[in-house]
Amino acid sequence: MADLIPSIVNGTLNVTEELLINGVAVPKATEVIRAKTNLRNYVDDGLLEITADDLVGITAIRNNAFDTCSNLRSIVIPTTITSIGSSAFYDCASLVSITLLSTTPPTLSSGALNQSLNVKIYVPSSAVSTYQSASGWSAYSDKIKAIP
């Protein structure tokens, strides 16, 4: 494990040597970005859930943002998120719950939920039909339910 202080430029942390972030080893050449408005390539096999508070200030979940977070079980997406990129949750086989707090569906790119076969999607009760008919979301209409 390298003992280094990585530099962050424009919200981007480029890992050039193996590094520990919150006790999780990040392999070399992994790019972890927590920019002011975008989130992509978050790597953490120990990640079990993501709350709306974890995504404060984020407006987009970029392509492949949480791909291969194989233990991720749930995420709460705040109203600030306006788009979810392709394969954002690819290979998140343990993902069983996505809760979206916005009554306006964020843009959902194709394949964003690929391999998340058992996921239940919860939205505000007033927005269930809006999500079920929205582009991208309509493919998951049978999984979209009101927030309990």
VENTA-V137923 format. One record per backbone hydrogen bond with DSSP energy under -0.5 kcal/mol. NH is the residue of the N-H (numbers start at 0). CO is the residue of the C=O. If there is no record, write none. Layout:
# VENTA-V137923
nh: <NH & NH>
co: <CO & CO>
This chain:
# VENTA-V137923
nh: <1 & 3 & 5 & 8 & 8 & 11 & 12 & 13 & 13 & 14 & 14 & 15 & 18 & 20 & 20 & 23 & 25 & 26 & 28 & 29 & 31 & 31 & 32 & 32 & 33 & 34 & 38 & 39 & 41 & 42 & 43 & 46 & 49 & 53 & 54 & 54 & 55 & 57 & 58 & 59 & 60 & 61 & 61 & 63 & 64 & 65 & 66 & 67 & 68 & 69 & 71 & 72 & 73 & 74 & 75 & 76 & 76 & 77 & 80 & 81 & 82 & 83 & 84 & 87 & 88 & 89 & 90 & 91 & 91 & 92 & 93 & 94 & 95 & 96 & 97 & 98 & 99 & 99 & 100 & 100 & 104 & 106 & 107 & 108 & 108 & 111 & 113 & 115 & 116 & 118 & 119 & 120 & 121 & 121 & 122 & 126 & 127 & 130 & 131 & 132 & 133 & 133 & 136 & 137 & 138 & 139 & 140 & 142 & 143 & 143 & 144 & 144 & 146>
co: <17 & 1 & 3 & 6 & 11 & 8 & 31 & 6 & 11 & 12 & 29 & 13 & 25 & 18 & 23 & 20 & 18 & 24 & 14 & 26 & 12 & 29 & 30 & 39 & 10 & 37 & 59 & 32 & 64 & 40 & 41 & 43 & 73 & 50 & 50 & 51 & 52 & 54 & 36 & 36 & 82 & 38 & 59 & 85 & 61 & 87 & 63 & 89 & 65 & 67 & 68 & 47 & 47 & 96 & 49 & 74 & 98 & 75 & 77 & 58 & 58 & 106 & 60 & 84 & 111 & 86 & 113 & 88 & 113 & 90 & 69 & 91 & 72 & 72 & 119 & 74 & 97 & 121 & 76 & 98 & 102 & 81 & 134 & 83 & 106 & 108 & 110 & 112 & 114 & 115 & 95 & 142 & 97 & 119 & 144 & 123 & 124 & 126 & 127 & 128 & 129 & 130 & 134 & 133 & 135 & 136 & 137 & 139 & 139 & 140 & 120 & 142 & 122>
